[in-house]
Amino acid sequence: MRRHILNNKGNKEEANDILQEALIILCRKVNDLDFVLTSSLDTYIFGIAKMLWRSELCKKNHQTAWSEFANAGDNEIEVLINQENNYKLAEKALNSISDICIRILELFYIKKESMSSIAVALGHSSENAAKTQKYKCLEKARQVYTELINQTNS
């Protein structure tokens, strides 16, 4: 992220400020009950930082930032649109699973808790029972995601 800002008319202080703002936004989003992380944490933070930096460039020099965006290749924009559509489909798939599934996935992937602590927190009889539940939850989300992709493509 720092390299991206330095390569795009920024300096170290600005990069540090943008990172700090991105982390603040992340903290706010994580506390939102509707928040579902649909990418790796690094990718998510970089995406926030990239948007913040674009906004900062617009403030500094509206014309420069706009011309960079306008000169972006159609292929690049198409890829970004496709990624956004895939994120939306993944979010729909995750929203279709039960609250307990969301809780298990949040504890495991976001809070990085062990399966044994998840089993205790959710009242499962064993760590293996929690693992099985997590697997079923992921499979359900994958199934719904695949169905949504197929509906979109047809």
C-alpha positions as CSV (number, residue, x, y, z in Angstrom):
1,M,0.0,0.0,0.0
2,R,2.8,2.4,0.9
3,R,4.5,1.6,-2.4
4,H,1.3,2.2,-4.3
5,I,0.9,5.7,-2.7
6,L,4.6,6.5,-3.3
7,N,4.3,5.5,-6.9
8,N,1.2,7.6,-7.3
9,K,2.4,11.1,-6.3
10,G,2.4,10.5,-2.5
11,N,5.0,10.5,0.3
12,K,5.6,8.4,3.4
13,E,3.6,10.7,5.7
14,E,0.6,10.5,3.4
15,A,0.9,6.7,3.1
16,N,1.0,6.4,6.9
17,D,-2.1,8.7,7.2
18,I,-4.0,6.7,4.6
19,L,-3.1,3.4,6.3
20,Q,-4.3,4.8,9.6
21,E,-7.6,6.0,8.0
22,A,-8.0,2.6,6.3
23,L,-7.6,0.8,9.7
24,I,-10.1,3.1,11.3
25,I,-12.6,2.3,8.6
26,L,-11.9,-1.4,8.9
27,C,-12.5,-1.2,12.7
28,R,-15.9,0.5,12.1
29,K,-16.9,-2.1,9.5
30,V,-15.9,-5.1,11.6
31,N,-18.2,-3.8,14.4
32,D,-21.1,-3.5,12.0
33,L,-23.3,-6.6,12.3
34,D,-24.0,-6.7,8.6
35,F,-20.3,-6.8,7.7
36,V,-19.0,-9.9,5.9
37,L,-15.4,-10.1,4.8
38,T,-15.4,-11.3,1.2
39,S,-11.7,-11.2,0.5
40,S,-8.5,-11.6,2.4
41,L,-7.9,-8.9,5.1
42,D,-4.9,-7.6,3.3
43,T,-6.9,-7.2,0.0
44,Y,-9.7,-5.5,1.9
45,I,-7.4,-3.0,3.7
46,F,-5.5,-2.3,0.4
47,G,-8.8,-1.7,-1.4
48,I,-9.9,0.8,1.3
49,A,-6.5,2.5,1.2
50,K,-6.6,2.7,-2.6
51,M,-10.0,4.4,-2.6
52,L,-8.9,6.8,0.1
53,W,-5.8,7.7,-1.9
54,R,-7.9,8.3,-5.0
55,S,-10.1,10.6,-3.0
56,E,-7.0,12.4,-1.7
57,L,-5.7,12.8,-5.2
58,C,-9.0,14.3,-6.3
59,K,-8.8,16.8,-3.5
60,K,-5.3,17.7,-4.4
61,N,-5.8,17.9,-8.1
62,H,-9.2,16.9,-9.4
63,Q,-8.0,16.9,-13.0
64,T,-5.0,14.6,-12.4
65,A,-7.0,12.0,-10.6
66,W,-9.8,12.0,-13.1
67,S,-7.5,11.8,-16.1
68,E,-5.8,8.7,-14.6
69,F,-9.2,7.1,-14.1
70,A,-10.4,8.1,-17.6
71,N,-7.2,6.7,-19.2
72,A,-7.6,3.3,-17.4
73,G,-8.0,0.6,-20.0
74,D,-11.5,-0.7,-20.7
75,N,-10.3,-4.2,-19.8
76,E,-9.1,-3.0,-16.3
77,I,-12.5,-1.4,-15.7
78,E,-14.3,-4.6,-16.9
79,V,-12.2,-6.7,-14.5
80,L,-13.1,-4.4,-11.6
81,I,-16.8,-4.5,-12.4
82,N,-16.6,-8.3,-12.6
83,Q,-14.8,-8.5,-9.3
84,E,-17.4,-6.3,-7.7
85,N,-20.2,-8.4,-9.1
86,N,-18.5,-11.6,-7.7
87,Y,-18.1,-9.9,-4.3
88,K,-21.9,-9.1,-4.3
89,L,-22.7,-12.7,-5.2
90,A,-20.4,-14.0,-2.4
91,E,-22.1,-11.6,0.0
92,K,-25.5,-12.9,-1.0
93,A,-24.3,-16.4,-0.5
94,L,-23.0,-15.7,3.0
95,N,-26.2,-13.8,3.9
96,S,-28.2,-17.0,2.9
97,I,-26.5,-19.2,5.6
98,S,-27.7,-19.3,9.2
99,D,-26.7,-16.9,11.9
100,I,-24.8,-19.8,13.7
101,C,-22.8,-20.4,10.5
102,I,-21.9,-16.8,10.2
103,R,-20.8,-16.8,13.8
104,I,-18.6,-19.9,13.3
105,L,-17.0,-18.4,10.2
106,E,-16.5,-15.1,11.9
107,L,-14.8,-16.6,14.9
108,F,-12.6,-18.8,12.8
109,Y,-11.6,-16.6,9.9
110,I,-11.9,-13.1,11.3
111,K,-11.1,-13.5,14.9
112,K,-8.7,-16.4,14.3
113,E,-10.0,-18.4,17.2
114,S,-9.2,-22.1,17.5
115,M,-11.8,-24.8,16.8
116,S,-11.7,-25.9,20.4
117,S,-12.5,-22.4,21.7
118,I,-15.2,-22.1,19.0
119,A,-16.7,-25.4,20.2
120,V,-16.8,-24.2,23.8
121,A,-18.2,-20.8,22.8
122,L,-21.0,-22.3,20.7
123,G,-21.8,-25.2,23.0
124,H,-20.7,-28.0,20.7
125,S,-19.9,-31.3,22.2
126,S,-16.4,-31.4,20.8
127,E,-13.9,-29.7,18.5
128,N,-14.7,-32.2,15.7
129,A,-18.4,-31.3,16.0
130,A,-17.5,-27.6,15.5
131,K,-15.2,-28.5,12.5
132,T,-18.0,-30.5,10.9
133,Q,-20.4,-27.6,11.4
134,K,-17.9,-25.2,9.9
135,Y,-17.4,-27.5,6.9
136,K,-21.2,-27.7,6.4
137,C,-21.6,-24.0,6.6
138,L,-18.8,-23.4,4.0
139,E,-20.3,-26.0,1.7
140,K,-23.7,-24.4,1.9
141,A,-22.3,-21.0,1.1
142,R,-20.3,-22.4,-1.8
143,Q,-23.4,-24.2,-3.1
144,V,-25.4,-21.0,-3.0
145,Y,-22.6,-19.0,-4.6
146,T,-22.3,-21.5,-7.4
147,E,-26.0,-21.4,-8.0
148,L,-25.9,-17.6,-8.1
149,I,-23.0,-17.6,-10.5
150,N,-24.8,-20.1,-12.8
151,Q,-28.0,-17.9,-12.7
152,T,-26.0,-14.8,-13.6
153,N,-24.2,-16.6,-16.5
154,S,-27.4,-17.9,-18.0
